[in-house]
């Protein structure tokens, strides 16, 4: 996640990139690497903590990363960014190629 933040910051701070979309760094393999990292982080915390919960709490605690992933994938994160990306760059052939060739969330999928 730190890598994506620094890559995005460098990209945004370059005046030549104003109004363009990023395709370098982790964005070359995932259109939303920050969200992918966040989902992996929450499931990783669950996996590392679950052995210390009683069985009923382990089942319950699985809901937290799952709810976060569902919200990011279907409610607030990705759908809104995909819509704004299509509105902003949807007419550009380069963006259409990027969308077609780059996984939405999981790299290479």
C-alpha positions as CSV (number, residue, x, y, z in Angstrom):
1,X,0.0,0.0,0.0
2,X,2.9,2.3,0.8
3,X,4.3,1.7,-2.7
4,X,1.0,2.5,-4.4
5,X,0.7,5.7,-2.4
6,X,4.2,6.9,-3.4
7,X,3.7,5.9,-7.0
8,X,0.3,7.7,-7.1
9,X,1.8,10.8,-5.4
10,X,4.7,11.0,-7.9
11,X,2.3,10.5,-10.8
12,X,-0.1,13.2,-9.6
13,X,2.7,15.7,-8.8
14,X,4.0,15.5,-12.3
15,X,2.4,18.4,-14.3
16,X,2.7,16.4,-17.5
17,X,0.2,13.8,-16.1
18,X,-2.6,16.3,-15.4
19,X,-5.9,14.9,-16.6
20,X,-4.4,11.5,-17.4
21,X,-4.9,8.1,-15.7
22,X,-2.1,6.1,-14.2
23,X,-0.9,2.8,-15.7
24,X,2.5,2.5,-14.1
25,X,3.7,0.6,-11.0
26,X,1.0,-1.5,-9.4
27,X,-1.6,0.1,-11.6
28,X,-0.1,-1.8,-14.6
29,X,-1.5,-5.1,-13.1
30,X,-4.6,-3.9,-11.1
31,X,-6.9,-0.9,-11.7
32,X,-7.4,-0.6,-7.9
33,X,-4.3,-1.9,-6.1
34,X,-5.0,0.2,-3.0
35,X,-8.3,-1.6,-2.5
36,X,-6.7,-5.0,-3.2
37,X,-4.1,-4.2,-0.5
38,X,-6.7,-3.1,2.0
39,X,-8.7,-6.3,1.5
40,X,-5.6,-8.5,1.8
41,X,-4.6,-6.6,5.0
42,X,-8.0,-7.1,6.7
43,X,-8.1,-10.8,5.8
44,X,-4.5,-11.2,6.9
45,X,-5.4,-9.7,10.3
46,X,-8.3,-12.1,10.6
47,X,-6.1,-15.1,9.7
48,X,-3.4,-14.1,12.1
49,X,-5.9,-13.4,15.0
50,X,-8.5,-16.2,14.4
51,X,-6.6,-19.0,16.2
52,X,-6.8,-17.0,19.4
53,X,-10.6,-16.6,19.3
54,X,-13.1,-19.0,20.6
55,X,-14.9,-20.8,17.6
56,X,-18.0,-18.6,17.8
57,X,-15.9,-15.4,17.7
58,X,-13.8,-16.7,14.9
59,X,-16.9,-17.1,12.8
60,X,-18.2,-13.7,13.8
61,X,-14.8,-12.0,13.2
62,X,-14.8,-13.3,9.6
63,X,-17.7,-11.0,8.9
64,X,-15.6,-7.9,9.3
65,X,-13.1,-8.4,6.5
66,X,-15.9,-9.9,4.4
67,X,-18.1,-6.9,4.9
68,X,-15.2,-4.5,4.1
69,X,-14.4,-6.5,0.9
70,X,-18.1,-6.5,-0.2
71,X,-18.5,-2.8,0.5
72,X,-15.3,-1.9,-1.5
73,X,-16.2,-4.2,-4.4
74,X,-19.9,-3.6,-4.8
75,X,-21.0,-0.4,-3.0
76,X,-18.6,2.5,-2.4
77,X,-15.1,2.0,-3.8
78,X,-14.7,0.2,-7.1
79,X,-18.1,1.0,-8.6
80,X,-17.8,4.7,-8.0
81,X,-14.2,4.9,-9.4
82,X,-15.0,2.7,-12.4
83,X,-18.0,5.0,-13.2
84,X,-16.0,8.2,-12.9
85,X,-13.1,6.7,-14.9
86,X,-15.5,5.8,-17.7
87,X,-17.1,9.3,-17.6
88,X,-13.7,10.9,-17.7
89,X,-11.7,8.7,-20.1
90,X,-14.2,6.3,-21.5
91,X,-13.9,7.7,-25.0
92,X,-10.1,7.3,-25.2
93,X,-8.9,4.1,-26.9
94,X,-5.9,3.9,-24.6
95,X,-8.2,3.8,-21.6
96,X,-10.4,1.1,-23.2
97,X,-7.3,-1.0,-23.8
98,X,-6.2,-0.4,-20.2
99,X,-9.6,-1.5,-18.9
100,X,-9.7,-4.5,-21.1
101,X,-6.2,-5.7,-20.3
102,X,-5.9,-4.9,-16.6
103,X,-7.7,-6.7,-13.8
104,X,-10.2,-4.6,-11.8
105,X,-9.0,-5.7,-8.4
106,X,-6.9,-8.9,-8.3
107,X,-3.7,-8.6,-10.4
108,X,-3.8,-10.6,-13.6
109,X,-7.4,-11.5,-13.2
